[in-house]
Amino acid sequence: MLTHYLKIALRNIFKDKIYSLINLIGLSVAIACCFLLIFWIKFELSFEDCQPKAGRIYKVLKVEKRADGLNKSDYIRPEIASQLKKTFPEIEAATVIDHQPLSFVYENKEGIMADYVPATPDYLDIFSYEYIEGSVLSPNTLTIFRVNNCHIFTFVSIETMRFFRHERL
């Protein structure tokens, strides 16, 4: 029975070649779009999936009405985060994060470029990191975290740059 259907399908494909070609091109474009949509949805759902509390982490955006339309920004003042935490008891922790490029040079020699991320103390309560070395609370130390095999360095003082001379990672 299956061979009979296959014979009829092949006979119709060879009988109407242009019509069959148009149908095959349409089918292949539809399947490609379907795969792209599946991959895009999978990527969007996997964002921040490395954090155990990912279902409880939200990002607050500032929306401003301007002459050229709505402007969305992810920068809010630190006072707003603390005020939201006081106003809504459901908010367990709130932090403000700001990425700034920063270069460190030690004794007029080659230095490193780092992504300086100032954040409020609740940052470590919201995001989970594995401590490797150092202390968050003691001054003049370098704290090293690991997130998904990527090392994150935090500085309390510029004096800790000497630590890079003995890097053990």
DSSP file (Angstrom, degrees, kcal/mol; ACC not computed):
  #  RESIDUE AA STRUCTURE BP1 BP2  ACC     N-H-->O    O-->H-N    N-H-->O    O-->H-N    TCO  KAPPA ALPHA  PHI   PSI    X-CA   Y-CA   Z-CA
    1    1 A M     >        0   0    0      0, 0.0     4,-2.0     0, 0.0     5,-0.2   0.000 360.0 360.0 360.0 -43.2    0.0    0.0    0.0
    2    2 A L  H  >  +     0   0    0      1,-0.2     4,-2.3     2,-0.2     5,-0.2   0.891 360.0  52.5 -66.9 -38.6    2.8    2.4    0.9
    3    3 A T  H  > S+     0   0    0      1,-0.2     4,-2.4     2,-0.2    -1,-0.2   0.875 106.7  54.2 -64.7 -35.1    4.7    1.6   -2.3
    4    4 A H  H  > S+     0   0    0      2,-0.2     4,-2.1     1,-0.2    -2,-0.2   0.935 109.7  46.4 -63.2 -45.7    1.5    2.3   -4.3
    5    5 A Y  H  X S+     0   0    0     -4,-2.0     4,-2.3     1,-0.2    -2,-0.2   0.885 112.1  51.5 -62.7 -39.0    1.2    5.8   -2.6
    6    6 A L  H  X S+     0   0    0     -4,-2.3     4,-2.5     2,-0.2    -1,-0.2   0.897 108.7  50.6 -65.3 -41.2    4.9    6.4   -3.3
    7    7 A K  H  X S+     0   0    0     -4,-2.4     4,-2.2     2,-0.2    -2,-0.2   0.913 111.7  47.5 -62.9 -42.5    4.6    5.5   -7.0
    8    8 A I  H  X S+     0   0    0     -4,-2.1     4,-2.3     2,-0.2    -2,-0.2   0.902 112.0  50.1 -66.1 -40.8    1.6    7.9   -7.4
    9    9 A A  H  X S+     0   0    0     -4,-2.3     4,-2.2     1,-0.2    -2,-0.2   0.930 112.6  45.9 -64.1 -45.7    3.5   10.7   -5.6
   10   10 A L  H  X S+     0   0    0     -4,-2.5     4,-2.2     1,-0.2    -1,-0.2   0.877 111.4  52.9 -65.6 -37.0    6.6   10.3   -7.8
   11   11 A R  H  X S+     0   0    0     -4,-2.2     4,-1.6    -5,-0.2    -1,-0.2   0.908 111.4  46.0 -64.0 -41.4    4.4   10.1  -10.9
   12   12 A N  H  X S+     0   0    0     -4,-2.3     4,-2.3     2,-0.2    -2,-0.2   0.859 110.4  53.9 -70.2 -34.4    2.7   13.3  -10.0
   13   13 A I  H  < S+     0   0    0     -4,-2.2     7,-0.3     1,-0.2    -2,-0.2   0.929 114.0  40.9 -64.2 -44.5    6.0   15.0   -9.2
   14   14 A F  H  < S+     0   0    0     -4,-2.2     3,-0.4     1,-0.2    -1,-0.2   0.760 113.4  55.0 -75.9 -23.8    7.5   14.2  -12.6
   15   15 A K  H  < S+     0   0    0     -4,-1.6     2,-0.6     1,-0.3    -2,-0.2   0.926 119.8  28.9 -73.8 -45.2    4.2   15.0  -14.4
   16   16 A D  S  X S+     0   0    0     -4,-2.3     4,-2.1     1,-0.2    -1,-0.3  -0.745  73.1 165.9-116.9  81.1    3.9   18.6  -13.0
   17   17 A K  H  > S+     0   0    0     -2,-0.6     4,-2.3    -3,-0.4    -1,-0.2   0.901  73.6  45.6 -67.3 -43.7    7.6   19.6  -12.4
   18   18 A I  H  > S+     0   0    0      2,-0.2     4,-2.4     1,-0.2    -1,-0.2   0.923 114.5  48.0 -68.3 -44.5    7.1   23.3  -12.0
   19   19 A Y  H  > S+     0   0    0      1,-0.2     4,-2.0     2,-0.2    -1,-0.2   0.906 113.9  47.9 -61.3 -42.4    4.1   22.9   -9.6
   20   20 A S  H  X S+     0   0    0     -4,-2.1     4,-2.5    -7,-0.3    -2,-0.2   0.886 110.2  52.1 -66.7 -39.1    6.0   20.4   -7.6
   21   21 A L  H  X S+     0   0    0     -4,-2.3     4,-2.4     2,-0.2     5,-0.2   0.914 109.2  49.5 -64.2 -42.6    9.1   22.6   -7.4
   22   22 A I  H  X S+     0   0    0     -4,-2.4     4,-2.3     1,-0.2    -2,-0.2   0.917 112.6  48.1 -61.8 -43.1    7.0   25.5   -6.2
   23   23 A N  H  X S+     0   0    0     -4,-2.0     4,-2.4     2,-0.2    -2,-0.2   0.898 111.9  48.9 -65.3 -40.5    5.5   23.3   -3.5
   24   24 A L  H  X S+     0   0    0     -4,-2.5     4,-2.4     2,-0.2    -2,-0.2   0.892 111.6  49.0 -67.7 -38.8    8.9   21.9   -2.4
   25   25 A I  H  X S+     0   0    0     -4,-2.4     4,-2.3     2,-0.2    -2,-0.2   0.929 112.9  48.0 -64.9 -44.1   10.4   25.4   -2.2
   26   26 A G  H  X S+     0   0    0     -4,-2.3     4,-2.2    -5,-0.2    -2,-0.2   0.900 112.5  48.9 -62.4 -41.3    7.4   26.6   -0.1
   27   27 A L  H  X S+     0   0    0     -4,-2.4     4,-2.3     2,-0.2    -1,-0.2   0.908 111.7  48.3 -65.3 -42.3    7.6   23.5    2.2
   28   28 A S  H  X S+     0   0    0     -4,-2.4     4,-2.2     2,-0.2    -2,-0.2   0.880 111.9  49.2 -68.9 -36.8   11.4   24.0    2.7
   29   29 A V  H  X S+     0   0    0     -4,-2.3     4,-2.4     2,-0.2    -1,-0.2   0.910 111.7  49.7 -66.1 -41.4   11.0   27.7    3.5
   30   30 A A  H  X S+     0   0    0     -4,-2.2     4,-2.1     2,-0.2    -2,-0.2   0.900 112.0  47.3 -64.2 -41.2    8.2   26.9    6.0
   31   31 A I  H  X S+     0   0    0     -4,-2.3     4,-2.3     2,-0.2    -1,-0.2   0.903 111.8  50.8 -67.5 -40.4   10.2   24.2    7.7
   32   32 A A  H  X S+     0   0    0     -4,-2.2     4,-2.4     2,-0.2    -2,-0.2   0.918 111.2  48.1 -62.7 -43.1   13.3   26.5    7.9
   33   33 A C  H  X S+     0   0    0     -4,-2.4     4,-2.4     1,-0.2    -1,-0.2   0.887 110.1  52.9 -63.8 -38.5   11.1   29.3    9.5
   34   34 A C  H  X S+     0   0    0     -4,-2.1     4,-2.3     2,-0.2    -2,-0.2   0.925 110.3  46.9 -63.0 -44.7    9.7   26.8   11.9
   35   35 A F  H  X S+     0   0    0     -4,-2.3     4,-2.7     2,-0.2     5,-0.2   0.905 111.5  51.2 -64.3 -41.8   13.2   25.8   13.0
   36   36 A L  H  X S+     0   0    0     -4,-2.4     4,-2.3     1,-0.2    -1,-0.2   0.912 111.0  48.7 -61.2 -41.3   14.3   29.4   13.3
   37   37 A L  H  X S+     0   0    0     -4,-2.4     4,-2.4     2,-0.2    -2,-0.2   0.904 111.3  49.5 -65.2 -41.6   11.3   30.1   15.5
   38   38 A I  H  X S+     0   0    0     -4,-2.3     4,-2.4     2,-0.2    -2,-0.2   0.926 112.5  47.2 -63.0 -45.3   11.9   27.1   17.7
   39   39 A F  H  X S+     0   0    0     -4,-2.7     4,-2.2     2,-0.2    -2,-0.2   0.885 112.2  50.2 -65.0 -38.0   15.6   28.1   18.2
   40   40 A W  H  X S+     0   0    0     -4,-2.3     4,-2.4    -5,-0.2    -2,-0.2   0.924 112.2  46.4 -66.2 -44.1   14.7   31.7   19.0
   41   41 A I  H  X S+     0   0    0     -4,-2.4     4,-2.2     1,-0.2    -2,-0.2   0.904 112.0  51.5 -64.5 -40.9   12.1   30.6   21.6
   42   42 A K  H  X S+     0   0    0     -4,-2.4     4,-1.1    -5,-0.2    -1,-0.2   0.900 111.0  48.3 -62.8 -40.3   14.5   28.2   23.1
   43   43 A F  H  < S+     0   0    0     -4,-2.2     4,-0.4     1,-0.2     3,-0.4   0.921 111.3  49.7 -65.3 -44.2   17.2   30.9   23.4
   44   44 A E  H >< S+     0   0    0     -4,-2.4     3,-0.8     1,-0.2    -2,-0.2   0.870 111.8  48.1 -64.4 -36.8   14.7   33.4   24.9
   45   45 A L  H 3< S+     0   0    0     -4,-2.2    -1,-0.2     1,-0.2    -2,-0.2   0.700 107.6  56.2 -77.3 -18.2   13.6   30.8   27.5
   46   46 A S  T >< S+     0   0    0     -4,-1.1     3,-1.9    -3,-0.4    -1,-0.2   0.454  75.9 125.0 -91.9  -0.3   17.2   29.9   28.4
   47   47 A F  T <  S-     0   0    0     -3,-0.8    -3,-0.0    -4,-0.4    -4,-0.0  -0.405  88.0  -1.5 -64.4 131.1   18.2   33.4   29.3
   48   48 A E  T >  S+     0   0    0     -2,-0.1     3,-1.0     1,-0.1    -1,-0.3   0.769  89.9 139.1  58.0  28.9   19.6   33.6   32.8
   49   49 A D  T <   +     0   0    0     -3,-1.9     5,-0.1     1,-0.2    -2,-0.1   0.647  55.3  73.0 -75.5 -14.4   18.9   29.9   33.1
   50   50 A C  T 3  S+     0   0    0     -4,-0.2    -1,-0.2     4,-0.1    98,-0.1   0.667  80.8  85.5 -74.8 -15.4   22.3   29.4   34.9
   51   51 A Q  S X  S-     0   0    0     -3,-1.0     3,-1.4     1,-0.1     4,-0.1  -0.723  73.7-144.2 -89.2 133.0   20.9   31.0   38.1
   52   52 A P  T 3  S+     0   0    0      0, 0.0     3,-0.3     0, 0.0    -1,-0.1   0.817 102.8  48.0 -64.5 -28.4   19.0   28.8   40.5
   53   53 A K  T >  S+     0   0    0     73,-0.2     3,-1.9     1,-0.2     4,-0.4   0.017  73.5 126.2 -97.8  27.5   16.6   31.6   41.3
   54   54 A A  G X   +     0   0    0     -3,-1.4     3,-0.9     1,-0.3    -1,-0.2   0.814  68.1  57.6 -59.3 -33.1   16.0   32.6   37.7
   55   55 A G  G 3  S+     0   0    0     -3,-0.3    -1,-0.3     1,-0.2    -2,-0.1   0.647 109.9  45.0 -71.9 -13.8   12.2   32.3   38.0
   56   56 A R  G <  S+     0   0    0     -3,-1.9     2,-0.5    70,-0.1    -1,-0.2   0.333  91.1  97.2-111.2   4.9   12.2   34.9   40.8
   57   57 A I    <   +     0   0    0     -3,-0.9     2,-0.3    -4,-0.4    69,-0.0  -0.846  49.5 179.0-100.7 128.6   14.6   37.4   39.2
   58   58 A Y        -     0   0    0     -2,-0.5     2,-0.5     2,-0.0    -2,-0.0  -0.925  21.2-138.1-127.5 151.9   13.0   40.4   37.4
   59   59 A K        -     0   0    0     -2,-0.3     2,-0.5     2,-0.0    -2,-0.0  -0.938  14.2-146.9-112.0 130.3   14.5   43.4   35.6
   60   60 A V        -     0   0    0     -2,-0.5     2,-0.3    14,-0.1    16,-0.0  -0.832  15.2-164.3 -98.7 130.5   12.9   46.8   36.1
   61   61 A L        -     0   0    0     -2,-0.5     2,-0.5    14,-0.0    13,-0.2  -0.850  15.8-133.6-113.0 149.8   13.0   49.2   33.1
   62   62 A K  E     -A   73   0A   0     11,-3.3    11,-2.6    -2,-0.3     2,-0.5  -0.898  20.4-163.1-100.7 127.8   12.5   52.9   33.0
   63   63 A V  E     -A   72   0A   0     -2,-0.5     2,-0.4     9,-0.2     9,-0.2  -0.958   7.8-174.6-115.7 124.3   10.1   54.1   30.2
   64   64 A E  E     -A   71   0A   0      7,-2.5     7,-2.8    -2,-0.5     2,-0.6  -0.937  22.7-132.6-119.3 140.0   10.1   57.8   29.2
   65   65 A K  E     +A   70   0A   0     -2,-0.4     2,-0.2     5,-0.2     5,-0.2  -0.820  37.3 169.6 -88.7 123.4    7.8   59.5   26.8
   66   66 A R  E >   -A   69   0A   0      3,-2.3     3,-1.5    -2,-0.6     0, 0.0  -0.748  50.2 -98.1-125.4 174.3    9.9   61.7   24.5
   67   67 A A  T 3  S+     0   0    0      1,-0.3     3,-0.1    -2,-0.2    -1,-0.0   0.842 124.2  49.3 -63.1 -33.0    9.2   63.6   21.3
   68   68 A D  T 3  S-     0   0    0      1,-0.3     2,-0.3    -3,-0.0    -1,-0.3   0.341 125.2 -91.3 -89.8   8.1   10.6   60.8   19.2
   69   69 A G  E <  S-A   66   0A   0     -3,-1.5    -3,-2.3     2,-0.1     2,-0.3  -0.795  72.7 -14.8 121.1-162.7    8.5   58.1   21.0
   70   70 A L  E     -A   65   0A   0     -2,-0.3     2,-0.5    -5,-0.2    -5,-0.2  -0.617  54.3-158.2 -81.4 135.8    9.0   55.9   24.0
   71   71 A N  E     -A   64   0A   0     -7,-2.8    -7,-2.5    -2,-0.3     2,-0.4  -0.968   4.7-161.4-116.6 119.8   12.5   55.5   25.3
   72   72 A K  E     +A   63   0A   0     -2,-0.5     2,-0.4    -9,-0.2    -9,-0.2  -0.856  13.0 176.8-102.7 133.9   13.3   52.3   27.4
   73   73 A S  E     -A   62   0A   0    -11,-2.6   -11,-3.3    -2,-0.4    -2,-0.0  -0.989  30.2-152.3-136.5 143.7   16.3   52.3   29.6
   74   74 A D  S    S+     0   0    0     -2,-0.4     2,-0.6   -13,-0.2   -14,-0.1   0.400  71.3  98.4 -94.6   3.2   17.6   49.7   32.1
   75   75 A Y        +     0   0    0    -13,-0.1     2,-0.3    21,-0.1    -2,-0.1  -0.818  45.4 164.8 -94.5 122.1   19.4   52.4   34.2
   76   76 A I        -     0   0    0     -2,-0.6     5,-0.0   -15,-0.0    -2,-0.0  -0.934  43.2 -95.4-127.5 156.7   17.5   53.5   37.3
   77   77 A R    >>  -     0   0    0     -2,-0.3     3,-1.3     1,-0.1     4,-0.9  -0.412  31.1-121.1 -70.1 145.7   18.8   55.4   40.3
   78   78 A P  H 3> S+     0   0    0      0, 0.0     4,-1.7     0, 0.0     5,-0.2   0.795 110.2  64.7 -58.3 -28.7   19.9   53.3   43.3
   79   79 A E  H 3> S+     0   0    0      1,-0.2     4,-2.3     2,-0.2     5,-0.2   0.839  96.1  57.6 -64.0 -31.4   17.4   55.1   45.5
   80   80 A I  H <> S+     0   0    0     -3,-1.3     4,-2.7     2,-0.2    -1,-0.2   0.897 103.6  52.0 -67.8 -38.9   14.5   53.6   43.5
   81   81 A A  H  X S+     0   0    0     -4,-0.9     4,-1.9     1,-0.2    -1,-0.2   0.931 112.6  44.2 -62.6 -45.4   15.7   50.1   44.2
   82   82 A S  H  X S+     0   0    0     -4,-1.7     4,-1.8     1,-0.2    -1,-0.2   0.874 113.5  51.4 -68.7 -34.9   15.8   50.6   47.9
   83   83 A Q  H  X S+     0   0    0     -4,-2.3     4,-2.5     2,-0.2    -2,-0.2   0.900 108.9  50.3 -68.2 -39.9   12.4   52.5   47.8
   84   84 A L  H  X S+     0   0    0     -4,-2.7     4,-2.5     1,-0.2     7,-0.2   0.895 109.5  52.0 -61.9 -39.4   10.8   49.6   45.9
   85   85 A K  H  < S+     0   0    0     -4,-1.9    -1,-0.2     1,-0.2    -2,-0.2   0.872 113.2  43.9 -65.5 -37.4   12.1   47.2   48.5
   86   86 A K  H  < S+     0   0    0     -4,-1.8    -2,-0.2     1,-0.1    -1,-0.2   0.879 116.2  47.1 -73.2 -38.0   10.6   49.3   51.3
   87   87 A T  H  < S+     0   0    0     -4,-2.5    -2,-0.2     1,-0.2    -3,-0.2   0.900 113.9  44.7 -73.5 -42.1    7.3   49.8   49.5
   88   88 A F    ><  -     0   0    0     -4,-2.5     3,-1.4    -5,-0.2    -1,-0.2  -0.901  63.5-164.6-109.4 111.0    6.6   46.2   48.4
   89   89 A P  T 3  S+     0   0    0      0, 0.0    -1,-0.1     0, 0.0    -4,-0.1   0.676  85.4  71.8 -68.5 -14.7    7.3   43.6   51.1
   90   90 A E  T 3  S+     0   0    0      2,-0.0     2,-0.7     1,-0.0    -5,-0.1   0.750  77.2  89.3 -70.6 -22.7    7.2   40.9   48.4
   91   91 A I    <   -     0   0    0     -3,-1.4     3,-0.1    -7,-0.2    -3,-0.0  -0.671  55.6-177.2 -79.9 112.9   10.6   42.1   47.1
   92   92 A E        +     0   0    0     -2,-0.7     2,-0.3     1,-0.3    -1,-0.2   0.878  67.7   1.7 -78.6 -39.8   13.2   40.2   49.0
   93   93 A A        -     0   0    0      2,-0.0     2,-0.4    32,-0.0    -1,-0.3  -0.995  61.1-169.8-150.3 146.7   16.3   41.9   47.5
   94   94 A A        +     0   0    0     -2,-0.3    28,-0.3    -3,-0.1     2,-0.3  -0.999   9.4 175.1-141.3 138.5   16.9   44.7   45.0
   95   95 A T        -     0   0    0     -2,-0.4     2,-0.4    27,-0.1    24,-0.0  -0.964  23.1-140.5-141.1 157.1   20.1   45.8   43.4
   96   96 A V        -     0   0    0     -2,-0.3    24,-0.5     2,-0.0     2,-0.4  -0.984  20.4-165.2-118.7 129.9   21.2   48.3   40.7
   97   97 A I  B     -B  119   0B   0     -2,-0.4     2,-0.4    22,-0.2    22,-0.2  -0.941   8.4-178.9-119.6 136.4   24.0   47.2   38.3
   98   98 A D        -     0   0    0     20,-1.2     2,-0.4    -2,-0.4    -2,-0.0  -0.969  17.0-145.9-137.1 119.6   26.0   49.5   36.1
   99   99 A H        +     0   0    0     -2,-0.4    18,-0.2    18,-0.2    16,-0.0  -0.721  23.9 170.4 -87.9 129.5   28.7   48.1   33.7
  100  100 A Q  E     -C  116   0C   0     16,-2.5    16,-2.7    -2,-0.4     2,-0.2  -0.990  32.5-124.4-138.0 128.2   31.7   50.4   33.2
  101  101 A P  E     +C  115   0C   0      0, 0.0     2,-0.3     0, 0.0    14,-0.2  -0.504  35.5 179.6 -69.9 141.2   34.9   49.5   31.3
  102  102 A L  E     -C  114   0C   0     12,-2.8    12,-3.5    -2,-0.2     2,-0.4  -0.998  18.0-149.4-146.0 136.9   38.0   50.0   33.5
  103  103 A S  E     -C  113   0C   0     -2,-0.3     2,-0.5    10,-0.2    10,-0.2  -0.915   7.7-157.7-112.4 138.2   41.7   49.5   32.9
  104  104 A F  E     -C  112   0C   0      8,-2.9     8,-1.7    -2,-0.4     2,-0.4  -0.947   8.5-175.6-112.9 129.6   44.2   48.6   35.6
  105  105 A V        -     0   0    0     -2,-0.5     2,-0.6     6,-0.2     6,-0.2  -0.995  11.0-154.0-125.3 131.2   47.9   49.3   35.3
  106  106 A Y  S >  S-     0   0    0     -2,-0.4     3,-1.2     4,-0.4    -2,-0.0  -0.924  71.3 -23.9-112.0 117.4   50.3   48.2   37.9
  107  107 A E  T 3  S-     0   0    0     -2,-0.6    -1,-0.2     1,-0.3     3,-0.1   0.880 119.0 -58.6  51.5  49.2   53.7   50.1   38.3
  108  108 A N  T 3  S+     0   0    0      1,-0.2    -1,-0.3    -3,-0.2     2,-0.2   0.742 113.2 114.7  55.8  28.4   53.7   51.5   34.8
  109  109 A K  S <  S-     0   0    0     -3,-1.2    -3,-0.2     1,-0.2    -1,-0.2  -0.522  79.4 -56.5-111.6-176.0   53.6   48.0   33.3
  110  110 A E        -     0   0    0     -2,-0.2    -4,-0.4    -5,-0.1    -1,-0.2  -0.347  60.8-174.1 -63.3 142.8   51.0   46.2   31.2
  111  111 A G        -     0   0    0     -6,-0.2     2,-0.3    -3,-0.1    -6,-0.2  -0.356  19.1-102.4-120.0-159.5   47.6   46.0   32.9
  112  112 A I  E     -C  104   0C   0     -8,-1.7    -8,-2.9    -2,-0.1     2,-0.5  -0.921  17.3-128.4-129.3 155.4   44.3   44.5   32.3
  113  113 A M  E     -C  103   0C   0     -2,-0.3     2,-0.3   -10,-0.2   -10,-0.2  -0.914  34.7-179.7-100.9 131.3   40.9   45.7   31.0
  114  114 A A  E     -C  102   0C   0    -12,-3.5   -12,-2.8    -2,-0.5     2,-0.9  -0.898  34.4-120.7-129.3 158.0   38.1   44.8   33.3
  115  115 A D  E     -C  101   0C   0     -2,-0.3     2,-0.4   -14,-0.2   -12,-0.0  -0.869  32.8-150.5 -98.3 101.9   34.3   45.3   33.3
  116  116 A Y  E     -C  100   0C   0    -16,-2.7   -16,-2.5    -2,-0.9    38,-0.1  -0.615  14.4-173.1 -78.1 123.8   33.8   47.2   36.5
  117  117 A V        -     0   0    0     -2,-0.4     2,-0.3   -18,-0.2   -18,-0.2  -0.825   5.9-164.1-123.9  91.4   30.3   46.5   37.9
  118  118 A P        +     0   0    0      0, 0.0   -20,-1.2     0, 0.0     2,-0.3  -0.585  23.2 162.8 -73.0 136.1   29.3   48.5   40.8
  119  119 A A  B     -B   97   0B   0     -2,-0.3   -22,-0.2   -22,-0.2   -24,-0.0  -0.965  39.2-100.1-148.6 161.6   26.3   47.0   42.6
  120  120 A T    >   -     0   0    0    -24,-0.5     3,-2.1    -2,-0.3     4,-0.2  -0.377  45.3 -99.8 -79.2 164.2   24.5   47.2   45.9
  121  121 A P  T >  S+     0   0    0      0, 0.0     3,-0.9     0, 0.0     4,-0.3   0.744 117.1  70.1 -60.7 -23.8   25.1   44.5   48.6
  122  122 A D  T >> S+     0   0    0    -28,-0.3     4,-1.7     1,-0.2     3,-0.9   0.627  76.0  87.4 -67.7 -10.6   21.9   42.6   47.7
  123  123 A Y  H <> S+     0   0    0     -3,-2.1     4,-2.5     1,-0.3    -1,-0.2   0.901  87.5  47.9 -55.4 -44.4   23.6   41.6   44.4
  124  124 A L  H <4 S+     0   0    0     -3,-0.9    -1,-0.3    -4,-0.2     5,-0.2   0.662 109.3  54.7 -75.5 -14.8   25.2   38.5   46.0
  125  125 A D  H <4 S+     0   0    0     -3,-0.9    -1,-0.2    -4,-0.3    -2,-0.2   0.780 113.2  41.9 -82.0 -28.8   21.8   37.6   47.6
  126  126 A I  H  < S+     0   0    0     -4,-1.7     2,-0.4    -3,-0.2   -73,-0.2   0.929 115.8  46.6 -82.4 -48.9   20.1   37.6   44.2
  127  127 A F  S  < S-     0   0    0     -4,-2.5     2,-0.5    -5,-0.2    -1,-0.1  -0.783  79.8-134.1-101.3 139.4   22.7   35.9   42.0
  128  128 A S        +     0   0    0     -2,-0.4     2,-0.3    -3,-0.1    -3,-0.1  -0.800  29.4 170.9 -97.9 126.4   24.4   32.7   43.1
  129  129 A Y        -     0   0    0     -2,-0.5     2,-0.6    -5,-0.2    18,-0.2  -0.944  33.7-121.9-131.1 152.7   28.1   32.4   42.7
  130  130 A E  E     -D  146   0D   0     16,-1.6    16,-1.6    -2,-0.3     2,-0.3  -0.856  29.1-133.4 -94.4 119.8   30.7   29.9   43.9
  131  131 A Y  E     +D  145   0D   0     -2,-0.6    14,-0.2    14,-0.2     3,-0.1  -0.554  30.8 169.5 -72.2 133.0   33.4   31.5   46.0
  132  132 A I  E     -     0   0D   0     12,-2.8     2,-0.3     1,-0.4    -1,-0.2   0.751  62.3 -13.8-107.4 -45.9   36.9   30.5   45.0
  133  133 A E  E    S+D  144   0D   0     11,-1.3    11,-2.8     2,-0.0    -1,-0.4  -0.993  97.3  30.5-159.2 150.5   39.1   32.8   47.0
  134  134 A G  S    S-     0   0    0     -2,-0.3     2,-0.4     9,-0.2     9,-0.2  -0.368  71.0 -87.4  96.7-174.2   39.0   36.0   49.1
  135  135 A S        -     0   0    0      3,-0.2     6,-0.1    -2,-0.1     8,-0.0  -0.999  11.3-149.5-141.8 139.7   36.4   37.6   51.2
  136  136 A V  S    S+     0   0    0     -2,-0.4    -1,-0.1     1,-0.2     5,-0.1   0.830  98.2  43.0 -76.1 -31.6   33.6   40.0   50.3
  137  137 A L  S    S+     0   0    0      2,-0.1    -1,-0.2    19,-0.0    -2,-0.0   0.779  93.5  83.3 -91.4 -27.6   33.6   41.8   53.7
  138  138 A S  S    S-     0   0    0      1,-0.1     3,-0.4     2,-0.0    -3,-0.2  -0.597  78.0-122.2 -83.9 138.8   37.3   42.3   54.5
  139  139 A P  S    S+     0   0    0      0, 0.0     3,-0.1     0, 0.0    18,-0.1  -0.258  86.7  29.7 -74.1 164.1   39.1   45.3   52.9
  140  140 A N  S    S+     0   0    0      1,-0.2     2,-0.3    -2,-0.0    -2,-0.0   0.841  93.9 119.4  58.1  39.7   42.1   45.1   50.6
  141  141 A T        -     0   0    0     -3,-0.4    15,-1.3    -6,-0.1     2,-0.5  -0.916  59.9-132.8-129.4 159.3   41.2   41.7   49.2
  142  142 A L  E     - E   0 155D   0     -2,-0.3     2,-0.5    13,-0.2    13,-0.2  -0.954  21.1-156.5-107.9 126.4   40.5   40.3   45.8
  143  143 A T  E     - E   0 154D   0     11,-2.5    11,-2.9    -2,-0.5     2,-0.5  -0.895   5.0-161.0-106.7 133.3   37.4   38.1   45.7
  144  144 A I  E     -DE 133 153D   0    -11,-2.8   -12,-2.8    -2,-0.5   -11,-1.3  -0.958   9.6-178.4-118.6 128.1   37.2   35.5   42.9
  145  145 A F  E     -DE 131 152D   0      7,-3.1     7,-2.6    -2,-0.5     2,-0.4  -0.796  15.9-143.2-116.9 162.0   33.9   33.9   41.9
  146  146 A R  E     +DE 130 151D   0    -16,-1.6   -16,-1.6    -2,-0.3     2,-0.4  -0.996  17.3 175.6-128.5 129.7   33.1   31.3   39.3
  147  147 A V  E >  S- E   0 150D   0      3,-2.5     3,-1.3    -2,-0.4   -18,-0.1  -0.966  76.2 -24.6-131.9 115.3   29.9   31.3   37.2
  148  148 A N  T 3  S-     0   0    0     -2,-0.4     3,-0.1     1,-0.3    -1,-0.1   0.909 125.0 -50.8  49.2  52.1   29.6   28.6   34.5
  149  149 A N  T 3  S+     0   0    0      1,-0.2     2,-0.5     0, 0.0    -1,-0.3   0.692 115.9 116.5  60.9  22.1   33.4   28.1   34.2
  150  150 A C  E <   -E  147   0D   0     -3,-1.3    -3,-2.5     2,-0.0     2,-0.3  -0.987  61.8-135.0-120.0 124.5   33.9   31.8   33.8
  151  151 A H  E     -E  146   0D   0     -2,-0.5     2,-0.5    -5,-0.2    -5,-0.2  -0.600  15.4-163.9 -85.6 138.1   35.9   33.6   36.5
  152  152 A I  E     -E  145   0D   0     -7,-2.6    -7,-3.1    -2,-0.3     2,-0.4  -0.984   4.4-158.7-121.4 127.8   34.7   36.9   38.0
  153  153 A F  E     -E  144   0D   0     -2,-0.5     2,-0.4    -9,-0.2    -9,-0.2  -0.878   6.0-170.3-107.3 135.9   37.1   39.1   40.0
  154  154 A T  E     -E  143   0D   0    -11,-2.9   -11,-2.5    -2,-0.4     2,-0.4  -0.987   7.7-153.8-125.1 140.3   35.9   41.7   42.4
  155  155 A F  E     -E  142   0D   0     -2,-0.4   -13,-0.2   -13,-0.2     3,-0.1  -0.874  21.6-179.5-113.1 141.5   38.1   44.3   44.0
  156  156 A V  S    S+     0   0    0    -15,-1.3     2,-0.3     1,-0.4    -1,-0.1   0.663  82.2  11.8-100.9 -29.0   37.7   46.1   47.3
  157  157 A S    >   -     0   0    0    -16,-0.4     3,-1.3   -18,-0.1    -1,-0.4  -0.985  68.8-122.9-146.5 152.6   40.9   48.1   46.9
  158  158 A I  G >  S+     0   0    0     -2,-0.3     3,-1.7     1,-0.3     4,-0.1   0.691 104.7  77.4 -68.8 -17.5   43.4   48.8   44.1
  159  159 A E  G >  S+     0   0    0      1,-0.3     3,-1.2     2,-0.1    -1,-0.3   0.763  79.5  71.0 -61.5 -24.5   46.1   47.4   46.4
  160  160 A T  G X   +     0   0    0     -3,-1.3     3,-1.8     1,-0.3     4,-0.3   0.487  67.8  93.8 -75.9  -0.3   44.9   43.9   45.5
  161  161 A M  G X  S+     0   0    0     -3,-1.7     3,-1.6     1,-0.3     4,-0.3   0.771  70.6  72.4 -61.7 -23.9   46.2   44.2   42.0
  162  162 A R  G X  S+     0   0    0     -3,-1.2     3,-1.4     1,-0.3     4,-0.4   0.764  81.9  73.5 -60.8 -22.9   49.4   42.5   43.3
  163  163 A F  G X  S+     0   0    0     -3,-1.8     3,-1.6     1,-0.3    -1,-0.3   0.808  83.0  66.8 -60.8 -30.3   47.3   39.3   43.4
  164  164 A F  G X  S+     0   0    0     -3,-1.6     3,-1.0    -4,-0.3    -1,-0.3   0.715  87.4  67.2 -68.4 -19.2   47.4   39.1   39.6
  165  165 A R  G <  S+     0   0    0     -3,-1.4    -1,-0.3    -4,-0.3    -2,-0.2   0.729 107.5  40.3 -71.0 -19.8   51.1   38.4   39.7
  166  166 A H  G <  S+     0   0    0     -3,-1.6    -1,-0.3    -4,-0.4     2,-0.2  -0.285  81.1 168.4-121.8  45.6   50.3   35.0   41.4
  167  167 A E    <   +     0   0    0     -3,-1.0    -3,-0.1     1,-0.1    -4,-0.0  -0.426  12.3 179.5 -67.5 128.3   47.3   34.0   39.4
  168  168 A R              0   0    0     -2,-0.2    -1,-0.1     1,-0.1    -4,-0.0   0.161 360.0 360.0-114.4  16.6   46.4   30.4   40.2
  169  169 A L              0   0    0    -18,-0.0    -1,-0.1     0, 0.0    -2,-0.1   0.447 360.0 360.0 -94.8 360.0   43.3   30.0   38.0
